[in-house]
């Protein structure tokens, strides 16, 4: 079965348990629409990330640790999402770590 791709400019894929995390280049996306989403095993949209800032898109999928997806924003913030739902768990900004 073939599906129309969601992607406008896919930059990165990462396999998760029974899913695939996808990061797109943020250029061309609707304002406020996160550039990170998750597809299920049949490549259907499972969730779009509850991303903390439209001005600081996802720049890198770092890791998945104990059902938490760890990501880095373009501005260097470390973002943690619930891997099952895409819900925002926490954000650590670079300046907070330095203080």
C-alpha positions in Angstrom: 0.0 0.0 0.0 1.3 3.5 -0.9 0.6 6.7 1.2 1.0 10.3 0.2 4.1 11.5 2.2 3.5 14.0 5.0 7.0 15.3 4.5 7.9 18.5 2.7 11.6 18.1 3.4 12.5 15.2 5.6 15.9 15.6 7.3 16.1 12.8 9.8 14.4 9.5 10.7 14.8 7.5 13.9 13.3 4.1 14.6 11.5 3.7 17.9 9.5 0.8 19.3 6.8 0.1 16.6 7.2 3.6 15.2 9.4 6.1 13.3 10.2 9.6 14.5 10.5 12.1 11.6 12.1 15.5 11.6 11.5 17.8 8.7 13.3 21.0 7.7 11.1 23.7 9.2 11.1 25.9 6.0 7.7 25.8 4.3 5.7 24.4 7.2 2.6 26.2 8.4 3.4 28.8 11.2 3.3 27.1 14.6 3.3 23.6 13.1 6.1 21.5 14.7 8.7 20.0 12.4 8.8 16.7 14.4 6.2 13.9 14.3 5.8 10.2 14.8 4.5 7.6 12.4 3.2 4.2 13.5 4.3 0.9 12.0 2.0 1.3 9.0 3.4 4.9 8.4 0.2 6.6 9.7 0.5 9.7 11.7 0.6 8.9 15.4 1.3 12.4 16.8 2.8 15.8 16.0 5.1 17.1 18.7 3.9 19.4 21.4 6.8 21.7 20.6 7.6 24.5 23.1 8.5 27.3 20.6 7.6 28.0 17.0 10.7 30.2 16.8 13.1 27.5 17.8 12.4 24.3 15.8 13.7 20.8 16.4 17.3 20.5 15.1 18.2 17.0 16.2 16.7 13.8 17.6 19.2 12.9 20.4 17.9 9.7 21.9 14.9 7.8 23.4 15.4 6.9 27.0 12.7 5.0 29.0 9.8 6.2 26.9 11.1 9.8 26.8 12.2 11.3 23.5 15.2 13.6 24.0 15.7 16.3 21.3 17.7 19.4 20.7 16.3 22.7 19.4 18.0 24.9 16.9 18.8 27.3 19.8 20.4 24.6 21.8 17.5 23.8 24.3 17.1 20.2 25.3 13.4 19.2 24.9 11.9 16.0 26.4 8.7 14.6 25.0 6.6 11.6 26.0 7.5 9.1 23.2 4.0 7.6 23.1 2.0 10.8 22.8 4.4 13.6 21.8 3.4 15.6 24.8 6.0 18.1 26.2 7.6 16.9 29.4 10.4 19.5 29.9 12.6 22.1 28.3 16.2 22.9 29.5 17.6 26.1 28.0 21.4 26.5 27.5 21.6 29.4 29.9 19.8 27.5 32.6 22.4 24.8 32.5 25.3 27.4 32.8 23.8 29.0 35.9 
